[in-house]
C-alpha cells in the first residue's frame, strides 16, 4: 500500500463519510482511496465550489468537512472558500496535492503553506511515509478540536512511496477525534455574571456562532427565563431561539424595528459566543449608552475585540449559562425582567419582518413589470414547507431571503458571509442539501453571484437535488449601484444587459421560471408539489429603484 492509499483509508476511518472536490493528477489516488474505503465523493465543477460545499456540509452536519484538490491551481482556485471557512472557524480539512520537494522547476510550484496561512488556515503536511498516518491524525485533530480550517499537503513523491509495514499507533487514531473538555469560568467569574443578571431590569442575550456550535439553546433559554432576558442572535445563528415568544430574532442590520428598539432599551447585553462586531451592533448603535456589556467566549482573543466590555468570561456558552442558572437558583432569584405581557404582545404583532407594513415599490422595464423583492419573498415564505434550509449569497438582496424566509431552527440558515464574497451561495446550498436531504434547500442568489457560480448548476442536476435556486435579478451589482449611484458616479461597470437566467437553468437540465408578478409563482407551486427530482431556477426580475433597508448601515463599515 502506498501513502496516498493509506491516507485515504485513514481519513475515511476518521469519519470522512462525504468528501467534495475536483480531481486532478495530484489528488487522484487519495480521492479514489477515500471512495474505496466507503466515503461518498461529490465532484464539483470548480474548486471554489467544492471547498464551499464542504464548508456548508460541515456547518449543517456539525462534523468535519473534507475536500480534495489538485496542487497549485487546484488550491489557488479554492482560496476564497478557504478564507470564508477559516474566518468562520469551520472544521474543514483541505487535502491538496503538493509538488515534490525536488521538483524545483514545476509549473505547479507555489508556496501552498504560505497561501493557507495568509487566509487564516492552518498549514500541515504529510512529511514522510514513516510519519504519514500521524500527520493525518494531527491535521484532523486540529480541524476538529480547535475548529480550524486545515490544509493538508500531500507531496507527490511521498504519496507514491510505500507505507512502512508498521501499523498506525492506536493512540494516533484515538487522538484525531478527541474533543477537549468544555471550559467553564471560575466560580468568582460566574458569580460576577450572576450579579449582573440579578441587577438587570431589561437584559438582552445575543447568541452567536459559538452558542450555536455549543448547542446552547436550552441552557440559554432556561437562563433567559430565570432572569427575564430577551434572546436574540447574530445573523449566522438565526433560528437558535425559533418558537420562543420572547425571541427578538436577529440583532444588527437585519433587526426588525421592534427588535432594534428593545435591544437599544436593554440595561444589560450579554454576548454568548458572539463577537459583537459592527454588523451585530449596528456599529455600536444598538448598545445603549448606559448598558452594561458582558461577553462569554471560549476564545480569549474574541473578548473585547470589537468593543469594550464590562465583564469578560472565558467559557463555553452552554456550560457557562448552566453555571449561571445554578448560581441564580441557589440565590433564589427569578425575575420577570424584560419578559412582560406588553413585550410579548408587541413581538407577536411586530416581531417578524413579514409583519412590518411597507409601501410596495414594483418596477417596470422593457420586458414587463418587476416584482418588489419583499412581496416576492413573503409570497414564497407562505409556499415553502416549514422544514427548509436557506443558503444566502452576498449582495444588496441578501436581507430579503435571510429575514423574510422563516427558518425552523439554527440549522435553517447557512450564512457564508464571514468573508463577504459574492458567488458562494449556490455551492453553500449544494453542500447543505447533501448534508440535509430531508429538507428543501433554497439557494438565494443575486444575478451576479448566480452567474459567477453557474457551473455548479450541473453539479446540482447530476446529484438530483431538489434545490430551489432563487435569483434576485436586478441586472447589476446592486450594492454598488445603490451606494455609489446617489453620488453621481458612472455605473456602467456594475450594470449589465438582461440575461434569461431561466433559459440558462433549463440548459443545465433544471426546471425554470421567470417571475415578474406574484401570479408567476404558480410555476414554483407546481414544482414544489413534486417530485422535485431536479433543481428549479427562479429568475425573479426584482424592482431595483431602491436599496435594501440594511445597505446604508452596512456600507458604513467600508
C-alpha positions as a Python dict, from the first residue, in 0.01 Angstrom:
ca = {
    (1, 'X'): (0, 0, 0),
    (2, 'X'): (136, 342, -87),
    (3, 'X'): (97, 658, 119),
    (4, 'X'): (-186, 803, -93),
    (5, 'X'): (-395, 489, -39),
    (6, 'X'): (-315, 483, 332),
    (7, 'X'): (-408, 850, 375),
    (8, 'X'): (-744, 792, 203),
    (9, 'X'): (-819, 490, 419),
    (10, 'X'): (-720, 674, 735),
    (11, 'X'): (-937, 977, 656),
    (12, 'X'): (-1234, 751, 594),
    (13, 'X'): (-1167, 576, 925),
    (14, 'X'): (-1157, 914, 1097),
    (15, 'X'): (-1509, 991, 974),
    (16, 'X'): (-1473, 1144, 627),
    (17, 'X'): (-1803, 997, 508),
    (18, 'X'): (-1869, 1260, 241),
    (19, 'X'): (-1589, 1428, 51),
    (20, 'X'): (-1613, 1709, -203),
    (21, 'X'): (-1358, 1803, -465),
    (22, 'X'): (-1228, 1841, -815),
    (23, 'X'): (-988, 1565, -915),
    (24, 'X'): (-657, 1619, -1089),
    (25, 'X'): (-345, 1410, -1105),
    (26, 'X'): (-224, 1531, -767),
    (27, 'X'): (-527, 1412, -571),
    (28, 'X'): (-645, 1130, -797),
    (29, 'X'): (-515, 839, -590),
    (30, 'X'): (-609, 972, -247),
    (31, 'X'): (-962, 1051, -369),
    (32, 'X'): (-1004, 701, -511),
    (33, 'X'): (-876, 554, -186),
    (34, 'X'): (-1134, 755, 8),
    (35, 'X'): (-1411, 626, -219),
    (36, 'X'): (-1284, 268, -197),
    (37, 'X'): (-1292, 299, 182),
    (38, 'X'): (-1662, 393, 181),
    (39, 'X'): (-1660, 771, 151),
    (40, 'X'): (-1907, 935, -85),
    (41, 'X'): (-1724, 1159, -331),
    (42, 'X'): (-1914, 1461, -462),
    (43, 'X'): (-1744, 1605, -769),
    (44, 'X'): (-1786, 1980, -811),
    (45, 'X'): (-1717, 2174, -1130),
    (46, 'X'): (-1477, 2423, -968),
    (47, 'X'): (-1254, 2400, -664),
    (48, 'X'): (-1406, 2720, -524),
    (49, 'X'): (-1742, 2549, -529),
    (50, 'X'): (-1603, 2227, -386),
    (51, 'X'): (-1448, 2387, -78),
    (52, 'X'): (-1762, 2592, -9),
    (53, 'X'): (-1977, 2280, -42),
    (54, 'X'): (-1756, 2109, 215),
    (55, 'X'): (-1776, 2415, 441),
    (56, 'X'): (-2157, 2420, 428),
    (57, 'X'): (-2173, 2043, 474),
    (58, 'X'): (-1964, 2074, 792),
    (59, 'X'): (-2181, 2357, 927),
    (60, 'X'): (-2506, 2170, 875),
    (61, 'X'): (-2385, 1821, 968),
    (62, 'X'): (-2178, 1961, 1258),
    (63, 'X'): (-1894, 1731, 1164),
    (64, 'X'): (-1566, 1753, 977),
    (65, 'X'): (-1578, 1883, 622),
    (66, 'X'): (-1332, 1729, 376),
    (67, 'X'): (-1237, 1849, 28),
    (68, 'X'): (-965, 1726, -208),
    (69, 'X'): (-796, 1937, -476),
    (70, 'X'): (-503, 1926, -715),
    (71, 'X'): (-178, 2104, -632),
    (72, 'X'): (-104, 2459, -749),
    (73, 'X'): (-405, 2597, -940),
    (74, 'X'): (-637, 2346, -777),
    (75, 'X'): (-554, 2503, -443),
    (76, 'X'): (-549, 2864, -561),
    (77, 'X'): (-896, 2815, -713),
    (78, 'X'): (-1015, 2714, -366),
    (79, 'X'): (-863, 3005, -173),
    (80, 'X'): (-1174, 3226, -144),
    (81, 'X'): (-1377, 2941, 0),
    (82, 'X'): (-1090, 2857, 235),
    (83, 'X'): (-1083, 3215, 359),
    (84, 'X'): (-1458, 3203, 430),
    (85, 'X'): (-1426, 2873, 616),
    (86, 'X'): (-1123, 2990, 814),
    (87, 'X'): (-1292, 3314, 922),
    (88, 'X'): (-1599, 3112, 1021),
    (89, 'X'): (-1393, 2863, 1224),
    (90, 'X'): (-1535, 2574, 1023),
    (91, 'X'): (-1368, 2239, 1098),
    (92, 'X'): (-1255, 2175, 743),
    (93, 'X'): (-974, 1963, 601),
    (94, 'X'): (-846, 2066, 257),
    (95, 'X'): (-643, 1774, 119),
    (96, 'X'): (-425, 1904, -160),
    (97, 'X'): (-158, 1753, -376),
    (98, 'X'): (178, 1924, -345),
    (99, 'X'): (481, 1945, -571),
    (100, 'X'): (768, 1718, -468),
    (101, 'X'): (1050, 1899, -292),
    (102, 'X'): (1294, 1814, -570),
    (103, 'X'): (1067, 1943, -850),
    (104, 'X'): (1200, 2296, -822),
    (105, 'X'): (1103, 2386, -1182),
    (106, 'X'): (748, 2252, -1170),
    (107, 'X'): (493, 2490, -1316),
    (108, 'X'): (263, 2388, -1029),
    (109, 'X'): (505, 2507, -760),
    (110, 'X'): (368, 2774, -528),
    (111, 'X'): (416, 2819, -155),
    (112, 'X'): (98, 2639, -57),
    (113, 'X'): (162, 2664, 317),
    (114, 'X'): (203, 3041, 289),
    (115, 'X'): (-118, 3069, 89),
    (116, 'X'): (-308, 2879, 356),
    (117, 'X'): (-162, 3086, 638),
    (118, 'X'): (-240, 3410, 452),
    (119, 'X'): (-615, 3339, 466),
    (120, 'X'): (-617, 3211, 823),
    (121, 'X'): (-597, 2837, 757),
    (122, 'X'): (-351, 2607, 933),
    (123, 'X'): (-88, 2455, 702),
    (124, 'X'): (1, 2091, 768),
    (125, 'X'): (185, 1836, 554),
    (126, 'X'): (238, 1462, 520),
    (127, 'X'): (614, 1474, 571),
    (128, 'X'): (724, 1118, 505),
    (129, 'X'): (596, 761, 472),
    (130, 'X'): (706, 696, 830),
    (131, 'X'): (504, 989, 972),
    (132, 'X'): (212, 986, 724),
    (133, 'X'): (-62, 849, 949),
    (134, 'X'): (45, 1056, 1247),
    (135, 'X'): (49, 1364, 1021),
    (136, 'X'): (-309, 1290, 909),
    (137, 'X'): (-419, 1238, 1269),
    (138, 'X'): (-264, 1570, 1372),
    (139, 'X'): (-437, 1758, 1090),
    (140, 'X'): (-776, 1604, 1173),
    (141, 'X'): (-730, 1674, 1542),
    (142, 'X'): (-652, 2039, 1475),
    (143, 'X'): (-954, 2077, 1247),
    (144, 'X'): (-1199, 1914, 1488),
    (145, 'X'): (-1072, 2004, 1834),
    (146, 'X'): (-966, 2360, 1752),
    (147, 'X'): (-1237, 2424, 1491),
    (148, 'X'): (-988, 2532, 1227),
    (149, 'X'): (-961, 2507, 852),
    (150, 'X'): (-653, 2295, 782),
    (151, 'X'): (-460, 2248, 459),
    (152, 'X'): (-304, 1902, 446),
    (153, 'X'): (-36, 1896, 175),
    (154, 'X'): (42, 1564, 8),
    (155, 'X'): (375, 1587, -178),
    (156, 'X'): (367, 1373, -489),
    (157, 'X'): (685, 1183, -408),
    (158, 'X'): (561, 1099, -59),
    (159, 'X'): (221, 992, -195),
    (160, 'X'): (384, 742, -429),
    (161, 'X'): (613, 590, -164),
    (162, 'X'): (528, 262, 5),
    (163, 'X'): (391, 285, 356),
    (164, 'X'): (608, 108, 615),
    (165, 'X'): (457, -216, 739),
    (166, 'X'): (419, -95, 1098),
    (167, 'X'): (51, -17, 1171),
    (168, 'X'): (-56, 326, 1286),
    (169, 'X'): (-37, 363, 1664),
    (170, 'X'): (-380, 326, 1822),
    (171, 'X'): (-324, 643, 2017),
    (172, 'X'): (-283, 841, 1695),
    (173, 'X'): (-622, 724, 1572),
    (174, 'X'): (-787, 799, 1902),
    (175, 'X'): (-639, 1147, 1929),
    (176, 'X'): (-786, 1255, 1596),
    (177, 'X'): (-1140, 1255, 1731),
    (178, 'X'): (-1076, 1363, 2087),
    (179, 'X'): (-1279, 1664, 2194),
    (180, 'X'): (-1128, 1875, 2474),
    (181, 'X'): (-1322, 1941, 2791),
    (182, 'X'): (-1552, 2240, 2760),
    (183, 'X'): (-1420, 2538, 2956),
    (184, 'X'): (-1627, 2684, 3239),
    (185, 'X'): (-1537, 3016, 3402),
    (186, 'X'): (-1418, 3002, 3765),
    (187, 'X'): (-1681, 3041, 4037),
    (188, 'X'): (-1592, 3405, 4103),
    (189, 'X'): (-1649, 3493, 3738),
    (190, 'X'): (-1981, 3305, 3731),
    (191, 'X'): (-2083, 3492, 4046),
    (192, 'X'): (-2000, 3821, 3873),
    (193, 'X'): (-2221, 3725, 3580),
    (194, 'X'): (-2498, 3627, 3820),
    (195, 'X'): (-2463, 3964, 3995),
    (196, 'X'): (-2506, 4145, 3662),
    (197, 'X'): (-2809, 3936, 3570),
    (198, 'X'): (-2965, 3985, 3911),
    (199, 'X'): (-2924, 4362, 3893),
    (200, 'X'): (-3058, 4396, 3539),
    (201, 'X'): (-3414, 4506, 3476),
    (202, 'X'): (-3406, 4478, 3096),
    (203, 'X'): (-3147, 4215, 3000),
    (204, 'X'): (-3090, 4101, 2641),
    (205, 'X'): (-2890, 3796, 2530),
    (206, 'X'): (-2719, 3794, 2190),
    (207, 'X'): (-2612, 3443, 2091),
    (208, 'X'): (-2365, 3395, 1809),
    (209, 'X'): (-2183, 3123, 1623),
    (210, 'X'): (-2019, 2995, 1942),
    (211, 'X'): (-2356, 2946, 2112),
    (212, 'X'): (-2487, 2757, 1812),
    (213, 'X'): (-2182, 2533, 1798),
    (214, 'X'): (-2202, 2453, 2169),
    (215, 'X'): (-2570, 2357, 2146),
    (216, 'X'): (-2656, 2627, 2396),
    (217, 'X'): (-3022, 2686, 2308),
    (218, 'X'): (-3179, 2506, 2604),
    (219, 'X'): (-2928, 2636, 2857),
    (220, 'X'): (-2967, 2994, 2736),
    (221, 'X'): (-3346, 2966, 2718),
    (222, 'X'): (-3354, 2843, 3079),
    (223, 'X'): (-3128, 3125, 3198),
    (224, 'X'): (-3321, 3386, 2999),
    (225, 'X'): (-3645, 3267, 3157),
    (226, 'X'): (-3494, 3283, 3505),
    (227, 'X'): (-3360, 3639, 3473),
    (228, 'X'): (-3620, 3783, 3235),
    (229, 'X'): (-3392, 3827, 2932),
    (230, 'X'): (-3498, 3863, 2570),
    (231, 'X'): (-3286, 3634, 2346),
    (232, 'X'): (-3153, 3746, 2010),
    (233, 'X'): (-2890, 3606, 1774),
    (234, 'X'): (-2631, 3722, 1530),
    (235, 'X'): (-2727, 3653, 1169),
    (236, 'X'): (-2522, 3335, 1147),
    (237, 'X'): (-2705, 3182, 1447),
    (238, 'X'): (-3053, 3275, 1329),
    (239, 'X'): (-3315, 3020, 1432),
    (240, 'X'): (-3145, 2929, 1761),
    (241, 'X'): (-3448, 3054, 1956),
    (242, 'X'): (-3717, 2973, 1699),
    (243, 'X'): (-4051, 2929, 1870),
    (244, 'X'): (-3965, 3133, 2180),
    (245, 'X'): (-4237, 3401, 2211),
    (246, 'X'): (-3984, 3644, 2361),
    (247, 'X'): (-3716, 3592, 2096),
    (248, 'X'): (-3604, 3902, 1905),
    (249, 'X'): (-3472, 3708, 1605),
    (250, 'X'): (-3157, 3876, 1466),
    (251, 'X'): (-2967, 4163, 1623),
    (252, 'X'): (-2793, 4408, 1391),
    (253, 'X'): (-2866, 4546, 1047),
    (254, 'X'): (-3129, 4277, 988),
    (255, 'X'): (-3314, 4351, 1314),
    (256, 'X'): (-3682, 4439, 1290),
    (257, 'X'): (-3777, 4785, 1418),
    (258, 'X'): (-3924, 4641, 1738),
    (259, 'X'): (-3618, 4422, 1799),
    (260, 'X'): (-3383, 4718, 1748),
    (261, 'X'): (-3588, 4929, 1989),
    (262, 'X'): (-3589, 4663, 2260),
    (263, 'X'): (-3216, 4592, 2224),
    (264, 'X'): (-3138, 4964, 2249),
    (265, 'X'): (-3350, 4977, 2565),
    (266, 'X'): (-3157, 4700, 2741),
    (267, 'X'): (-2964, 4785, 3056),
    (268, 'X'): (-2756, 4466, 3020),
    (269, 'X'): (-2639, 4295, 2700),
    (270, 'X'): (-2477, 3952, 2732),
    (271, 'X'): (-2299, 3815, 2426),
    (272, 'X'): (-2277, 3435, 2415),
    (273, 'X'): (-2019, 3313, 2165),
    (274, 'X'): (-2080, 3633, 1973),
    (275, 'X'): (-1815, 3885, 1875),
    (276, 'X'): (-2042, 4193, 1893),
    (277, 'X'): (-1898, 4321, 1567),
    (278, 'X'): (-2027, 4617, 1371),
    (279, 'X'): (-2288, 4407, 1188),
    (280, 'X'): (-2443, 4267, 1506),
    (281, 'X'): (-2448, 4600, 1693),
    (282, 'X'): (-2509, 4842, 1402),
    (283, 'X'): (-2169, 4995, 1466),
    (284, 'X'): (-2250, 5012, 1836),
    (285, 'X'): (-2580, 5196, 1792),
    (286, 'X'): (-2781, 4905, 1934),
    (287, 'X'): (-2594, 4913, 2266),
    (288, 'X'): (-2746, 5173, 2497),
    (289, 'X'): (-2510, 5436, 2637),
    (290, 'X'): (-2564, 5320, 2994),
    (291, 'X'): (-2596, 4949, 2922),
    (292, 'X'): (-2354, 4706, 3083),
    (293, 'X'): (-2196, 4460, 2840),
    (294, 'X'): (-2085, 4106, 2925),
    (295, 'X'): (-1912, 3873, 2680),
    (296, 'X'): (-1874, 3496, 2711),
    (297, 'X'): (-1648, 3311, 2465),
    (298, 'X'): (-1417, 3012, 2454),
    (299, 'X'): (-1166, 3222, 2260),
    (300, 'X'): (-990, 3471, 2485),
    (301, 'X'): (-887, 3674, 2179),
    (302, 'X'): (-1253, 3739, 2096),
    (303, 'X'): (-1325, 3909, 2429),
    (304, 'X'): (-1345, 4284, 2383),
    (305, 'X'): (-1208, 4257, 2029),
    (306, 'X'): (-1474, 4480, 1871),
    (307, 'X'): (-1586, 4694, 2165),
    (308, 'X'): (-1508, 4738, 2535),
    (309, 'X'): (-1695, 4506, 2770),
    (310, 'X'): (-1763, 4540, 3141),
    (311, 'X'): (-1719, 4171, 3221),
    (312, 'X'): (-1542, 3907, 3008),
    (313, 'X'): (-1565, 3534, 3078),
    (314, 'X'): (-1367, 3260, 2906),
    (315, 'X'): (-1609, 2971, 2881),
    (316, 'X'): (-1834, 2758, 2665),
    (317, 'X'): (-2169, 2927, 2612),
    (318, 'X'): (-2384, 2631, 2719),
    (319, 'X'): (-2174, 2537, 3022),
    (320, 'X'): (-2145, 2898, 3138),
    (321, 'X'): (-2520, 2950, 3105),
    (322, 'X'): (-2585, 2637, 3311),
    (323, 'X'): (-2342, 2755, 3579),
    (324, 'X'): (-2508, 3098, 3592),
    (325, 'X'): (-2855, 2939, 3618),
    (326, 'X'): (-2737, 2722, 3905),
    (327, 'X'): (-2593, 3026, 4082),
    (328, 'X'): (-2916, 3224, 4042),
    (329, 'X'): (-3119, 2926, 4154),
    (330, 'X'): (-2903, 2892, 4465),
    (331, 'X'): (-2972, 3260, 4537),
    (332, 'X'): (-3344, 3203, 4488),
    (333, 'X'): (-3352, 3461, 4210),
    (334, 'X'): (-3618, 3465, 3941),
    (335, 'X'): (-3729, 3787, 3773),
    (336, 'X'): (-3976, 3896, 3507),
    (337, 'X'): (-3725, 4147, 3372),
    (338, 'X'): (-3794, 4230, 3009),
    (339, 'X'): (-4047, 3945, 2971),
    (340, 'X'): (-4363, 4142, 3029),
    (341, 'X'): (-4705, 4083, 2870),
    (342, 'X'): (-4666, 4410, 2681),
    (343, 'X'): (-4339, 4299, 2524),
    (344, 'X'): (-4486, 3958, 2436),
    (345, 'X'): (-4781, 4127, 2267),
    (346, 'X'): (-4558, 4358, 2064),
    (347, 'X'): (-4337, 4074, 1949),
    (348, 'X'): (-4639, 3866, 1849),
    (349, 'X'): (-4764, 4158, 1643),
    (350, 'X'): (-4440, 4305, 1505),
    (351, 'X'): (-4164, 4055, 1565),
    (352, 'X'): (-4128, 3918, 1209),
    (353, 'X'): (-4032, 4116, 904),
    (354, 'X'): (-4340, 3971, 733),
    (355, 'X'): (-4547, 4164, 991),
    (356, 'X'): (-4384, 4504, 926),
    (357, 'X'): (-4600, 4718, 691),
    (358, 'X'): (-4435, 4851, 378),
    (359, 'X'): (-4524, 5053, 72),
    (360, 'X'): (-4486, 4830, -228),
    (361, 'X'): (-4241, 4952, -492),
    (362, 'X'): (-4288, 4745, -806),
    (363, 'X'): (-4092, 4834, -1115),
    (364, 'X'): (-4118, 4819, -1492),
    (365, 'X'): (-3879, 4764, -1780),
    (366, 'X'): (-3897, 4681, -2147),
    (367, 'X'): (-3980, 4321, -2067),
    (368, 'X'): (-4270, 4399, -1835),
    (369, 'X'): (-4330, 4453, -1464),
    (370, 'X'): (-4070, 4388, -1194),
    (371, 'X'): (-4168, 4246, -855),
    (372, 'X'): (-4091, 4406, -519),
    (373, 'X'): (-3840, 4170, -352),
    (374, 'X'): (-4035, 4186, -25),
    (375, 'X'): (-4357, 4083, -196),
    (376, 'X'): (-4172, 3802, -373),
    (377, 'X'): (-4009, 3667, -59),
    (378, 'X'): (-4317, 3690, 162),
    (379, 'X'): (-4519, 3501, -101),
    (380, 'X'): (-4254, 3231, -122),
    (381, 'X'): (-4236, 3202, 256),
    (382, 'X'): (-4600, 3104, 259),
    (383, 'X'): (-4547, 2845, -15),
    (384, 'X'): (-4238, 2664, 108),
    (385, 'X'): (-4252, 2374, 353),
    (386, 'X'): (-4160, 2471, 708),
    (387, 'X'): (-3869, 2226, 715),
    (388, 'X'): (-3627, 2417, 498),
    (389, 'X'): (-3267, 2527, 469),
    (390, 'X'): (-3192, 2873, 333),
    (391, 'X'): (-2845, 2941, 189),
    (392, 'X'): (-2775, 3305, 110),
    (393, 'X'): (-2517, 3461, -120),
    (394, 'X'): (-2384, 3815, -71),
    (395, 'X'): (-2525, 4133, -221),
    (396, 'X'): (-2785, 4406, -190),
    (397, 'X'): (-3064, 4145, -199),
    (398, 'X'): (-2936, 3927, 86),
    (399, 'X'): (-3154, 4064, 365),
    (400, 'X'): (-3475, 3958, 194),
    (401, 'X'): (-3421, 3580, 198),
    (402, 'X'): (-3220, 3593, 522),
    (403, 'X'): (-3501, 3764, 713),
    (404, 'X'): (-3829, 3724, 521),
    (405, 'X'): (-3792, 3346, 487),
    (406, 'X'): (-3853, 3187, 825),
    (407, 'X'): (-3624, 2905, 936),
    (408, 'X'): (-3723, 2620, 1169),
    (409, 'X'): (-3405, 2608, 1379),
    (410, 'X'): (-3039, 2707, 1388),
    (411, 'X'): (-2958, 2470, 1101),
    (412, 'X'): (-3206, 2652, 880),
    (413, 'X'): (-2990, 2946, 769),
    (414, 'X'): (-2646, 2877, 621),
    (415, 'X'): (-2485, 3217, 604),
    (416, 'X'): (-2140, 3205, 441),
    (417, 'X'): (-2070, 3575, 491),
    (418, 'X'): (-1759, 3591, 711),
    (419, 'X'): (-1552, 3694, 407),
    (420, 'X'): (-1844, 3867, 229),
    (421, 'X'): (-1761, 3710, -103),
    (422, 'X'): (-2015, 3718, -382),
    (423, 'X'): (-2059, 3382, -556),
    (424, 'X'): (-2057, 3129, -269),
    (425, 'X'): (-2433, 3088, -229),
    (426, 'X'): (-2503, 2814, -482),
    (427, 'X'): (-2220, 2592, -358),
    (428, 'X'): (-2331, 2662, 0),
    (429, 'X'): (-2678, 2537, -86),
    (430, 'X'): (-2545, 2222, -253),
    (431, 'X'): (-2331, 2133, 49),
    (432, 'X'): (-2624, 2198, 283),
    (433, 'X'): (-2860, 1991, 68),
    (434, 'X'): (-2618, 1698, 68),
    (435, 'X'): (-2597, 1721, 448),
    (436, 'X'): (-2976, 1750, 498),
    (437, 'X'): (-3154, 1576, 211),
    (438, 'X'): (-3467, 1559, 427),
    (439, 'X'): (-3524, 1933, 388),
    (440, 'X'): (-3595, 2161, 96),
    (441, 'X'): (-3290, 2379, 37),
    (442, 'X'): (-3324, 2728, -107),
    (443, 'X'): (-3023, 2889, -275),
    (444, 'X'): (-3090, 3263, -257),
    (445, 'X'): (-2863, 3443, -502),
    (446, 'X'): (-2822, 3772, -680),
    (447, 'X'): (-2776, 3760, -1054),
    (448, 'X'): (-2408, 3846, -1010),
    (449, 'X'): (-2340, 3558, -774),
    (450, 'X'): (-2554, 3321, -979),
    (451, 'X'): (-2353, 3387, -1294),
    (452, 'X'): (-2022, 3363, -1105),
    (453, 'X'): (-2108, 3012, -986),
    (454, 'X'): (-2338, 2891, -1264),
    (455, 'X'): (-2126, 2584, -1346),
    (456, 'X'): (-2239, 2424, -1020),
    (457, 'X'): (-2594, 2400, -1155),
    (458, 'X'): (-2465, 2097, -1339),
    (459, 'X'): (-2350, 1953, -1005),
    (460, 'X'): (-2694, 2005, -854),
    (461, 'X'): (-2863, 1843, -1155),
    (462, 'X'): (-2622, 1549, -1158),
    (463, 'X'): (-2689, 1488, -788),
    (464, 'X'): (-3065, 1504, -844),
    (465, 'X'): (-3105, 1771, -577),
    (466, 'X'): (-3449, 1919, -528),
    (467, 'X'): (-3292, 2261, -488),
    (468, 'X'): (-3483, 2586, -532),
    (469, 'X'): (-3243, 2837, -687),
    (470, 'X'): (-3400, 3177, -629),
    (471, 'X'): (-3224, 3456, -818),
    (472, 'X'): (-3297, 3816, -721),
    (473, 'X'): (-3222, 3957, -1066),
    (474, 'X'): (-3166, 4333, -1081),
    (475, 'X'): (-2917, 4307, -1369),
    (476, 'X'): (-2649, 4473, -1160),
    (477, 'X'): (-2421, 4454, -864),
    (478, 'X'): (-2696, 4624, -669),
    (479, 'X'): (-2495, 4712, -359),
    (480, 'X'): (-2255, 4922, -566),
    (481, 'X'): (-2535, 5077, -770),
    (482, 'X'): (-2721, 5199, -463),
    (483, 'X'): (-2408, 5300, -273),
    (484, 'X'): (-2235, 5498, -548),
    (485, 'X'): (-2530, 5596, -768),
    (486, 'X'): (-2659, 5879, -545),
    (487, 'X'): (-2315, 6042, -570),
    (488, 'X'): (-2346, 6075, -945),
    (489, 'X'): (-2072, 5821, -1020),
    (490, 'X'): (-2087, 5633, -1352),
    (491, 'X'): (-2238, 5287, -1307),
    (492, 'X'): (-2151, 5122, -1639),
    (493, 'X'): (-1907, 4887, -1467),
    (494, 'X'): (-2171, 4747, -1231),
    (495, 'X'): (-2480, 4724, -1453),
    (496, 'X'): (-2545, 4463, -1720),
    (497, 'X'): (-2785, 4386, -2004),
    (498, 'X'): (-3074, 4148, -1935),
    (499, 'X'): (-2997, 3777, -1919),
    (500, 'X'): (-3252, 3497, -1943),
    (501, 'X'): (-3141, 3306, -1634),
    (502, 'X'): (-3440, 3072, -1659),
    (503, 'X'): (-3323, 2963, -2006),
    (504, 'X'): (-2971, 2914, -1871),
    (505, 'X'): (-3116, 2695, -1596),
    (506, 'X'): (-3307, 2486, -1847),
    (507, 'X'): (-2988, 2443, -2044),
    (508, 'X'): (-2832, 2273, -1742),
    (509, 'X'): (-3137, 2047, -1701),
    (510, 'X'): (-3321, 2244, -1433),
    (511, 'X'): (-3687, 2329, -1419),
    (512, 'X'): (-3716, 2705, -1450),
    (513, 'X'): (-3948, 3003, -1446),
    (514, 'X'): (-3926, 3380, -1485),
    (515, 'X'): (-4115, 3569, -1217),
    (516, 'X'): (-4230, 3928, -1264),
    (517, 'X'): (-4558, 3920, -1068),
    (518, 'X'): (-4696, 3711, -781),
    (519, 'X'): (-4907, 3519, -1032),
    (520, 'X'): (-4590, 3386, -1195),
    (521, 'X'): (-4515, 3194, -875),
    (522, 'X'): (-4772, 2934, -982),
    (523, 'X'): (-4486, 2758, -1162),
    (524, 'X'): (-4295, 2735, -835),
    (525, 'X'): (-4600, 2590, -662),
    (526, 'X'): (-4620, 2323, -929),
    (527, 'X'): (-4255, 2228, -881),
    (528, 'X'): (-4295, 2223, -502),
    (529, 'X'): (-4583, 1977, -539),
    (530, 'X'): (-4330, 1720, -659),
    (531, 'X'): (-4146, 1512, -740),
    (532, 'X'): (-3867, 1773, -701),
    (533, 'X'): (-3617, 1539, -861),
    (534, 'X'): (-3420, 1821, -1021),
    (535, 'X'): (-3341, 2181, -923),
    (536, 'X'): (-3563, 2471, -1017),
    (537, 'X'): (-3421, 2808, -1118),
    (538, 'X'): (-3644, 3107, -1049),
    (539, 'X'): (-3531, 3418, -1234),
    (540, 'X'): (-3709, 3683, -1029),
    (541, 'X'): (-3696, 4017, -1206),
    (542, 'X'): (-3699, 4240, -899),
    (543, 'X'): (-3770, 4610, -869),
    (544, 'X'): (-3440, 4794, -849),
    (545, 'X'): (-3514, 5159, -779),
    (546, 'X'): (-3445, 5139, -405),
    (547, 'X'): (-3165, 4987, -197),
    (548, 'X'): (-3227, 4718, 64),
    (549, 'X'): (-3308, 4865, 404),
    (550, 'X'): (-2986, 4746, 563),
    (551, 'X'): (-2749, 4869, 293),
    (552, 'X'): (-2676, 5219, 422),
    (553, 'X'): (-2585, 5079, 763),
    (554, 'X'): (-2371, 4806, 610),
    (555, 'X'): (-2164, 5039, 396),
    (556, 'X'): (-2061, 5245, 696),
    (557, 'X'): (-1803, 4969, 750),
    (558, 'X'): (-1634, 5032, 411),
}
